[in-house]
Amino acid sequence: MSMKALLNLLIVVLLFSSFRVQANPKVLTLDQCIDSALTYNRNIRQQELSRSSREIAYQQARADLLPNLNASAGQSFMFGRSLIADNTYRDVNSSQSSFGIGTNITLFDGLRMKNTIDARRAELMAAKADLEKIQEDIRLNVTVAYLQVLLLKENSQTAVSQMELTRQKVEQQTALVKAGKLPEGELYELNAQLAKEELNLTRVDTQLKLALLDLAQIIELSDFQNLDVEMPAEMAETELKLLSADEVYRSALLSRPELKAADYRLQGSMKNVEIARSAYYPTLSFGAQMSTGYYRLNGVTNNPFNDQLKENLSTNLGFSLQIPIFNRFSTRNQVANSKLAVENSKLEIENTRIQLRKTIEQAYQNAVAAQSRLLSAQRSEQASKEAYRYAEQKYEAGRASVYELYSAKANLTQAISELSQSKYEYILRINVLELLQ
């Protein structure tokens, strides 16, 4: 082997090993990448905080049904005239300690609290559905990035195999040139072709590293240098099934989180109307208080502290009724605004369904086009293989020039690249349809 051929082989090995020969490469499956993204994605964590806030609001709405309980204590000092035990005033300084405990519960408020609980629950369910929607988007983004890495890995392997074929031709032609059986000019053409393929491999490897970096950033992985992926078994092309748009849409109407969120928001808006209407009704509440105190007059003998607490003990039970009469049309306007919110929520549901239908139909047409492109790419790849084999035979027999040979090889390389792109695009389109269900 000549020094030039050996140098070319060394370049191939270095380029090939620049990202493949790594210390302990970490191979992640698609499920592992999705799990990592769902665990560390900041948007998901923010939505989880929002859901937790809605959970607290819902629990508080339920707790509002319970009675409250409050205790009080006070200490006052009076200088000058003071009220004494016989209910007369004297010019003497005094002090007073007071203690009390009370409770209050709402018996009827026009079902305001009950409707508030229902509204807060609907908002909580909408927040959960929003979280599911973000998770679905993350799954799709990770799947796209993952498949892009797989595509570029296959393109890189194709580039390496094509460059290896050219390198072998260079070795063969070098021997023939040294033997005087071929002109040296053809060897120059082969070396130029090898240099082009080396450049193409460098370009593909750079794209692969960038794709790995993009995937690592999506799944919140800091070290992408040792990251590698593999084709999921469930994504094997033979197992893929093209679903119809109507089938996907019918399934999506029952399960898509954005539709659930819109429906829950409509429920919350309708409950807000009832909450606003509750202000038309009277409010009935029940309360109970218990209080006592200790009085001390300077310069006189005072009853003991414990005795005064018993003597001054009093209990109060009572009902309170508040009847709304006129509140400057505030309730009427709040009800009107709540009804407008209901109509807006209905429009949101309609818009969400229309947008979902449009997205599914577009995804279906893209899948159909990807399937047709894949079938065409498969036929093109088979035909290009035969054309290259025939051109190689003619070249070996001296009936074709090196230009014809590498024209056929360029066509084959292009056909293989298009086949890889078509395969992964079809896998992606099928997975998009499945995720839209």
C-alpha positions as CSV (number, residue, x, y, z in Angstrom):
1,M,0.0,0.0,0.0
2,S,1.4,3.4,-1.0
3,M,1.9,6.2,1.6
4,K,-0.8,8.2,0.0
5,A,-3.3,5.4,0.3
6,L,-2.2,4.8,3.9
7,L,-2.7,8.4,4.7
8,N,-6.2,8.4,3.2
9,L,-7.0,5.3,5.3
10,L,-5.8,7.0,8.4
11,I,-8.0,10.0,7.7
12,V,-11.0,7.7,7.3
13,V,-10.2,6.0,10.6
14,L,-9.8,9.3,12.4
15,L,-13.0,10.7,11.0
16,F,-14.9,7.6,11.7
17,S,-13.7,7.3,15.3
18,S,-14.1,11.0,16.1
19,F,-17.5,10.3,17.6
20,R,-17.8,6.5,17.5
21,V,-14.8,5.5,19.5
22,Q,-15.7,7.1,22.8
23,A,-15.1,6.2,26.3
24,N,-18.1,4.3,27.7
25,P,-20.7,5.7,25.3
26,K,-24.1,6.1,26.9
27,V,-26.8,4.6,24.7
28,L,-30.2,5.9,25.6
29,T,-33.5,4.5,24.3
30,L,-36.3,6.7,23.1
31,D,-38.3,6.0,26.3
32,Q,-35.3,6.9,28.5
33,C,-34.9,10.2,26.6
34,I,-38.6,11.0,27.0
35,D,-38.5,10.1,30.7
36,S,-35.5,12.4,31.2
37,A,-37.2,15.3,29.4
38,L,-40.4,14.8,31.4
39,T,-38.5,14.8,34.6
40,Y,-36.2,17.9,34.1
41,N,-38.1,20.1,31.6
42,R,-38.6,23.5,33.1
43,N,-42.0,24.1,31.3
44,I,-43.3,21.0,32.8
45,R,-42.0,21.9,36.3
46,Q,-43.7,25.4,36.0
47,Q,-47.0,23.8,34.9
48,E,-46.7,21.4,37.9
49,L,-46.4,24.4,40.1
50,S,-49.5,25.9,38.5
51,R,-51.4,22.7,39.0
52,S,-50.3,22.6,42.7
53,S,-51.6,26.2,43.1
54,R,-55.0,25.1,41.6
55,E,-55.0,22.1,44.0
56,I,-54.6,24.5,47.0
57,A,-57.4,26.7,45.7
58,Y,-59.7,23.7,45.4
59,Q,-58.8,22.5,48.9
60,Q,-59.4,25.9,50.3
61,A,-62.9,26.1,48.6
62,R,-63.8,22.9,50.3
63,A,-62.4,24.1,53.7
64,D,-64.6,27.2,53.5
65,L,-67.6,25.0,54.3
66,L,-66.2,24.5,57.8
67,P,-66.9,26.8,60.7
68,N,-64.2,29.1,61.8
69,L,-62.9,29.4,65.4
70,N,-61.1,32.4,66.8
71,A,-59.8,33.3,70.3
72,S,-59.1,36.8,71.6
73,A,-57.4,38.4,74.5
74,G,-57.1,42.1,75.5
75,Q,-55.5,44.2,78.2
76,S,-56.4,47.9,78.9
77,F,-55.4,50.5,81.5
78,M,-57.7,53.4,82.6
79,F,-56.5,56.5,84.4
80,G,-58.9,58.9,86.1
81,R,-62.5,58.0,86.5
82,S,-63.2,54.2,86.3
83,L,-66.3,52.1,86.4
84,I,-66.4,50.0,89.6
85,A,-68.3,46.9,90.7
86,D,-71.4,48.8,91.8
87,N,-71.7,50.3,88.4
88,T,-70.6,53.8,89.5
89,Y,-67.6,55.8,88.6
90,R,-64.8,56.8,90.9
91,D,-61.6,58.8,90.5
92,V,-59.3,55.8,90.6
93,N,-57.0,54.1,88.2
94,S,-58.0,50.6,86.9
95,S,-57.0,47.9,84.5
96,Q,-59.1,45.3,82.6
97,S,-58.2,41.9,81.1
98,S,-60.6,40.4,78.6
99,F,-60.7,36.9,77.0
100,G,-63.1,35.5,74.4
101,I,-63.6,32.7,71.9
102,G,-66.1,32.6,69.0
103,T,-67.2,30.6,66.1
104,N,-69.2,31.3,63.0
105,I,-70.6,29.1,60.2
106,T,-72.5,30.0,57.0
107,L,-75.8,28.1,56.7
108,F,-76.9,29.5,53.4
109,D,-75.3,31.7,50.8
110,G,-77.2,31.1,47.6
111,L,-75.0,28.0,47.0
112,R,-72.0,30.2,46.5
113,M,-69.5,28.0,48.3
114,K,-70.8,24.8,46.6
115,N,-70.5,26.4,43.2
116,T,-67.1,27.8,44.1
117,I,-65.9,24.2,44.9
118,D,-67.1,23.0,41.6
119,A,-65.4,25.9,39.8
120,R,-62.1,25.4,41.5
121,R,-62.3,21.7,40.8
122,A,-62.8,22.4,37.1
123,E,-59.8,24.8,37.1
124,L,-57.7,22.1,38.8
125,M,-58.7,19.5,36.1
126,A,-57.9,22.1,33.3
127,A,-54.5,22.6,34.9
128,K,-53.9,18.9,34.9
129,A,-54.9,18.7,31.2
130,D,-52.6,21.6,30.4
131,L,-49.8,19.6,32.0
132,E,-50.6,16.6,29.9
133,K,-50.6,18.8,26.8
134,I,-47.1,20.0,27.6
135,Q,-46.0,16.4,28.2
136,E,-47.4,15.4,24.8
137,D,-45.5,18.2,23.1
138,I,-42.3,17.2,24.9
139,R,-42.7,13.6,23.7
140,L,-43.1,14.8,20.2
141,N,-40.1,17.1,20.3
142,V,-37.9,14.3,21.8
143,T,-39.1,11.9,19.1
144,V,-38.3,14.3,16.3
145,A,-34.8,15.0,17.8
146,Y,-34.2,11.3,18.4
147,L,-35.1,10.3,14.8
148,Q,-33.0,13.1,13.5
149,V,-30.0,11.6,15.3
150,L,-30.8,8.2,13.9
151,L,-31.1,9.6,10.4
152,L,-27.7,11.3,10.6
153,K,-26.1,8.2,12.1
154,E,-27.3,6.2,9.1
155,N,-26.1,8.9,6.7
156,S,-22.7,8.8,8.4
157,Q,-22.5,5.1,8.0
158,T,-23.4,5.4,4.4
159,A,-20.8,8.1,3.8
160,V,-18.2,5.9,5.5
161,S,-19.1,2.8,3.4
162,Q,-19.0,4.9,0.1
163,M,-15.7,6.4,1.0
164,E,-14.3,2.9,1.8
165,L,-15.3,1.8,-1.7
166,T,-13.6,4.8,-3.2
167,R,-10.5,4.1,-1.1
168,Q,-10.4,0.5,-2.4
169,K,-10.6,1.8,-6.0
170,V,-7.8,4.2,-5.3
171,E,-5.6,1.3,-4.1
172,Q,-6.5,-0.8,-7.1
173,Q,-5.9,2.1,-9.6
174,T,-2.6,3.0,-7.9
175,A,-1.3,-0.5,-8.5
176,L,-2.4,-0.4,-12.1
177,V,-0.8,3.1,-12.6
178,K,2.5,1.8,-11.2
179,A,2.3,-1.2,-13.5
180,G,1.8,1.2,-16.5
181,K,-1.6,-0.2,-17.3
182,L,-3.6,3.0,-16.7
183,P,-2.8,6.7,-17.2
184,E,-2.0,8.6,-14.0
185,G,-4.8,11.1,-14.8
186,E,-7.5,8.7,-13.7
187,L,-5.9,8.3,-10.4
188,Y,-6.1,12.0,-9.9
189,E,-9.8,11.9,-10.5
190,L,-10.2,9.1,-7.9
191,N,-8.2,11.0,-5.3
192,A,-10.4,14.1,-6.0
193,Q,-13.5,11.9,-5.5
194,L,-12.1,10.5,-2.3
195,A,-11.4,14.0,-1.0
196,K,-15.0,15.0,-1.8
197,E,-16.3,12.0,0.1
198,E,-14.1,12.8,3.1
199,L,-15.5,16.3,3.1
200,N,-19.0,15.0,3.0
201,L,-18.3,12.7,5.9
202,T,-17.0,15.6,7.9
203,R,-20.1,17.6,7.1
204,V,-22.4,14.7,8.1
205,D,-20.5,14.0,11.3
206,T,-20.8,17.7,12.3
207,Q,-24.5,17.6,11.7
208,L,-24.7,14.5,13.8
209,K,-22.9,16.1,16.7
210,L,-25.2,19.1,16.5
211,A,-28.2,16.8,16.4
212,L,-26.9,15.0,19.5
213,L,-26.4,18.4,21.2
214,D,-30.0,19.4,20.4
215,L,-31.3,16.1,21.8
216,A,-29.2,16.5,24.9
217,Q,-30.5,20.0,25.5
218,I,-34.1,18.8,25.1
219,I,-33.7,16.0,27.7
220,E,-31.6,18.3,29.9
221,L,-28.4,16.2,29.6
222,S,-25.2,18.1,30.2
223,D,-22.8,15.6,28.7
224,F,-23.7,15.0,25.0
225,Q,-20.2,13.8,24.0
226,N,-20.8,10.3,25.1
227,L,-24.5,10.2,24.1
228,D,-25.7,7.6,21.6
229,V,-29.1,6.3,20.5
230,E,-30.5,3.2,19.0
231,M,-33.5,2.4,16.8
232,P,-36.5,1.5,19.0
233,A,-37.9,-2.0,18.2
234,E,-41.5,-0.6,18.2
235,M,-40.5,1.8,15.4
236,A,-39.5,-1.0,13.0
237,E,-40.8,-0.1,9.6
238,T,-42.5,-3.4,9.1
239,E,-44.7,-2.7,12.2
240,L,-45.8,0.7,11.2
241,K,-49.5,1.2,10.4
242,L,-50.9,4.3,8.6
243,L,-54.1,5.3,10.5
244,S,-56.8,7.2,8.7
245,A,-57.5,10.9,9.6
246,D,-61.1,10.1,10.7
247,E,-59.9,7.3,12.9
248,V,-57.3,9.5,14.6
249,Y,-59.8,12.4,15.0
250,R,-62.5,10.2,16.6
251,S,-59.9,8.9,19.1
252,A,-58.5,12.4,19.7
253,L,-62.0,13.8,20.6
254,L,-62.0,11.4,23.6
255,S,-58.4,11.7,24.8
256,R,-56.6,14.8,23.7
257,P,-55.7,17.0,26.7
258,E,-56.2,20.3,25.0
259,L,-59.9,19.4,24.4
260,K,-60.2,18.2,28.0
261,A,-58.7,21.5,29.2
262,A,-61.1,23.6,27.1
263,D,-64.1,21.6,28.3
264,Y,-63.1,22.0,32.0
265,R,-62.7,25.7,31.4
266,L,-66.2,25.8,30.1
267,Q,-67.5,24.0,33.1
268,G,-65.6,26.5,35.4
269,S,-67.1,29.4,33.4
270,M,-70.6,28.1,33.9
271,K,-70.1,27.7,37.6
272,N,-68.8,31.3,37.8
273,V,-72.2,32.4,36.5
274,E,-73.9,30.6,39.4
275,I,-71.4,32.1,41.8
276,A,-72.3,35.6,40.5
277,R,-76.0,34.8,40.8
278,S,-75.7,33.8,44.4
279,A,-75.3,37.4,45.3
280,Y,-79.0,37.8,44.6
281,Y,-79.9,35.5,47.6
282,P,-79.8,36.3,51.3
283,T,-77.0,35.0,53.5
284,L,-77.8,33.2,56.7
285,S,-75.0,32.5,59.3
286,F,-74.9,31.2,62.8
287,G,-72.4,32.4,65.5
288,A,-71.5,31.6,69.0
289,Q,-69.2,33.5,71.4
290,M,-68.0,33.0,75.0
291,S,-66.2,35.8,76.9
292,T,-65.0,36.7,80.4
293,G,-62.7,39.3,82.0
294,Y,-60.8,40.5,85.1
295,Y,-61.1,44.0,86.6
296,R,-58.6,45.5,88.9
297,L,-59.1,48.9,90.8
298,N,-56.1,50.5,92.4
299,G,-56.4,51.2,96.1
300,V,-59.2,48.8,96.8
301,T,-59.6,45.1,97.5
302,N,-60.3,43.2,94.3
303,N,-61.9,39.7,93.9
304,P,-59.4,37.0,93.0
305,F,-58.6,36.4,89.3
306,N,-60.2,33.0,89.1
307,D,-63.3,34.1,90.8
308,Q,-63.8,37.1,88.5
309,L,-63.3,34.8,85.4
310,K,-66.2,32.6,86.6
311,E,-68.4,35.6,87.6
312,N,-67.9,37.5,84.4
313,L,-68.3,34.5,82.1
314,S,-71.0,35.1,79.3
315,T,-72.2,33.1,76.3
316,N,-73.8,34.4,73.2
317,L,-75.6,32.5,70.5
318,G,-77.2,34.1,67.5
319,F,-78.2,34.0,63.8
320,S,-77.4,36.7,61.3
321,L,-79.4,37.3,58.1
322,Q,-78.2,39.6,55.4
323,I,-80.7,40.4,52.5
324,P,-79.3,42.2,49.4
325,I,-81.6,45.0,48.3
326,F,-79.6,47.3,46.0
327,N,-75.8,47.1,45.2
328,R,-75.6,49.6,42.3
329,F,-76.2,46.8,39.7
330,S,-72.9,45.1,40.6
331,T,-74.5,41.6,40.8
332,R,-76.3,42.0,37.5
333,N,-73.1,43.1,35.7
334,Q,-71.1,40.3,37.3
335,V,-73.6,37.8,36.0
336,A,-73.5,39.4,32.5
337,N,-69.7,39.3,32.4
338,S,-69.8,35.6,33.6
339,K,-72.1,34.7,30.8
340,L,-69.8,36.4,28.3
341,A,-67.0,34.2,29.6
342,V,-69.1,31.1,29.0
343,E,-69.7,32.1,25.4
344,N,-65.9,32.7,25.0
345,S,-65.2,29.3,26.5
346,K,-67.6,27.7,24.0
347,L,-65.7,29.4,21.1
348,E,-62.4,28.2,22.6
349,I,-63.7,24.6,22.4
350,E,-64.9,25.0,18.9
351,N,-61.5,26.6,17.8
352,T,-59.6,23.8,19.6
353,R,-61.6,21.2,17.7
354,I,-61.1,22.9,14.4
355,Q,-57.4,23.3,15.0
356,L,-57.1,19.7,16.1
357,R,-58.9,18.5,13.0
358,K,-56.7,20.6,10.8
359,T,-53.5,19.4,12.5
360,I,-54.6,15.7,12.1
361,E,-55.5,16.1,8.5
362,Q,-52.2,17.8,7.8
363,A,-50.4,15.1,9.7
364,Y,-52.3,12.4,7.7
365,Q,-51.5,14.0,4.4
366,N,-47.8,14.3,5.4
367,A,-47.8,10.6,6.4
368,V,-49.4,9.6,3.0
369,A,-46.8,11.7,1.2
370,A,-44.0,10.2,3.3
371,Q,-45.2,6.7,2.5
372,S,-45.3,7.4,-1.3
373,R,-41.8,8.9,-1.1
374,L,-40.5,5.9,0.8
375,L,-41.8,3.5,-1.8
376,S,-40.3,5.6,-4.6
377,A,-37.0,5.9,-2.7
378,Q,-36.9,2.1,-2.3
379,R,-37.4,1.6,-6.1
380,S,-34.8,4.3,-6.8
381,E,-32.3,2.7,-4.5
382,Q,-32.7,-0.7,-6.2
383,A,-32.4,0.8,-9.6
384,S,-29.3,2.9,-8.6
385,K,-27.6,-0.2,-7.2
386,E,-28.1,-2.0,-10.5
387,A,-26.9,1.0,-12.5
388,Y,-23.8,1.3,-10.3
389,R,-23.1,-2.5,-10.6
390,Y,-23.4,-2.3,-14.4
391,A,-21.2,0.9,-14.6
392,E,-18.5,-0.8,-12.4
393,Q,-18.5,-3.9,-14.7
394,K,-18.1,-1.7,-17.7
395,Y,-15.3,0.3,-16.0
396,E,-13.5,-2.9,-15.1
397,A,-13.8,-4.0,-18.7
398,G,-12.5,-0.7,-20.0
399,R,-15.7,0.2,-21.7
400,A,-16.6,3.1,-19.4
401,S,-14.7,6.1,-18.1
402,V,-14.1,7.0,-14.4
403,Y,-16.6,9.9,-14.9
404,E,-19.3,7.4,-15.8
405,L,-18.4,5.2,-12.9
406,Y,-18.6,8.0,-10.3
407,S,-21.6,9.5,-11.8
408,A,-23.4,6.2,-11.2
409,K,-21.9,6.1,-7.7
410,A,-23.0,9.6,-6.9
411,N,-26.5,8.6,-8.0
412,L,-26.4,5.6,-5.8
413,T,-25.2,7.6,-2.8
414,Q,-28.0,10.1,-3.4
415,A,-30.6,7.3,-3.7
416,I,-29.4,5.7,-0.4
417,S,-29.5,9.1,1.4
418,E,-33.0,9.8,0.1
419,L,-34.1,6.3,1.2
420,S,-32.8,7.0,4.7
421,Q,-34.5,10.3,4.9
422,S,-37.7,8.8,3.5
423,K,-37.7,6.0,6.0
424,Y,-37.2,8.2,9.0
425,E,-39.6,10.8,7.8
426,Y,-42.3,8.1,7.4
427,I,-41.5,6.8,10.9
428,L,-41.8,10.3,12.2
429,R,-45.1,11.0,10.4
430,I,-46.6,7.8,11.7
431,N,-45.6,8.6,15.3
432,V,-47.0,12.1,15.0
433,L,-50.4,10.5,14.0
434,E,-50.2,8.1,16.9
435,L,-49.4,10.9,19.4
436,L,-52.4,12.9,18.1
437,Q,-54.8,10.2,19.1
